[in-house]
Amino acid sequence: MISVGTDLIEIERIRRSLARYAHFRERCFTEAEQAYCDSRPNPAQSYAGRFAGKEAVGKALGFGVARAFAWRDVEIAGRPKPDVRLSGRMLAWAERAGAGGIDLSMSHSRELATAVCVVG
């Protein structure tokens, strides 16, 4: 069975969260993701893409993004093609669900970031 998840987010919303909430980075992103995003010319754009990517992965796996969602258990690495690495609760969920390969595509404009995830 193939499942799809998608997400769209305003980059400004992520920019505000980065500025307002001291622990937003640490709560939602792994150290590797933070290092990558902070090295980019427009960090908020990169964070927004990864945030949308994590939401799309959660939706495609059928986990959703409720309170139990473990943001750091979904790591998006690699460039130009993003690679999804699961750990902890998300990995256990994916294994129980019999999830196969995970394919993720992310994109952004000046104002929006989007992601589409397909799980085989």
C-alpha positions in Angstrom: 0.0 0.0 0.0 1.2 3.5 -0.8 0.4 6.5 1.3 0.9 10.2 0.8 1.3 13.1 3.2 1.6 16.8 2.3 2.1 20.1 4.2 2.3 23.8 3.4 3.6 26.4 5.9 4.2 30.1 5.9 7.9 30.8 6.3 7.1 33.9 8.3 5.4 31.7 10.9 8.6 29.7 11.4 10.7 32.9 11.4 8.5 34.2 14.3 8.7 30.9 16.2 12.5 30.9 15.9 12.6 34.5 17.3 10.0 34.1 20.0 10.6 30.7 21.5 14.0 29.9 22.8 13.6 26.1 22.6 11.8 25.9 19.3 15.0 24.8 17.4 15.9 22.2 20.0 12.4 20.8 20.4 11.7 20.3 16.7 15.1 19.9 15.0 18.1 17.6 15.4 21.6 19.1 15.9 22.4 18.2 12.3 19.3 19.9 11.0 20.0 23.0 13.0 23.6 23.2 11.8 22.4 22.9 8.2 19.6 25.4 8.5 21.7 27.9 10.4 24.4 27.7 7.7 22.0 28.8 5.0 21.5 32.4 3.8 17.9 32.4 4.9 17.7 30.0 7.9 13.9 30.4 8.4 13.3 29.2 4.8 15.3 26.0 5.4 13.7 25.4 8.8 10.2 25.9 7.3 11.0 23.3 4.6 12.1 20.8 7.1 9.1 21.5 9.4 6.8 20.9 6.5 8.8 17.8 5.6 8.3 16.4 9.1 4.6 17.1 9.1 4.3 15.4 5.6 6.2 12.3 6.9 3.9 12.1 10.0 0.8 12.3 7.8 2.1 9.7 5.3 2.9 7.3 8.0 -0.5 7.7 9.5 0.9 9.0 12.8 -0.3 12.6 12.2 1.1 15.5 14.1 -0.8 15.3 17.4 0.8 15.8 20.8 2.5 12.5 20.7 4.4 13.5 17.5 8.1 13.4 18.2 9.6 16.1 16.0 13.2 15.0 16.5 12.4 11.4 15.7 12.1 12.5 12.0 15.4 13.9 10.7 15.6 15.3 7.2 19.2 15.2 5.9 20.9 15.4 2.6 21.0 17.7 -0.3 19.8 18.2 -3.0 17.5 15.2 -2.5 16.3 15.0 1.1 16.7 11.7 3.0 14.4 10.8 5.9 15.8 9.2 8.9 13.5 7.8 11.6 14.3 7.0 15.2 12.5 6.4 18.5 8.7 6.4 18.5 8.5 7.3 14.8 10.7 4.3 13.8 8.7 2.0 16.0 5.4 3.3 14.5 6.7 2.9 10.9 7.9 -0.7 11.6 4.6 -1.7 13.2 2.7 -0.1 10.2 4.9 -2.1 7.8 6.1 1.1 6.1 8.4 0.6 3.2 10.6 3.3 1.6 10.1 6.9 2.4 10.4 9.5 -0.4 10.3 13.2 0.4 10.2 16.3 -1.8 10.4 19.8 -0.4 10.2 23.2 -2.1 9.7 26.8 -1.2 8.9 30.2 -2.6 9.6 33.5 -0.9 6.6 33.1 1.4 5.7 29.4 1.6 7.4 26.1 2.1 5.9 22.8 1.1 6.6 19.1 1.3 5.2 15.9 -0.1 6.0 12.5 1.3 5.2 9.1 -0.3 5.6 5.9 1.8 5.7 2.6 0.0 
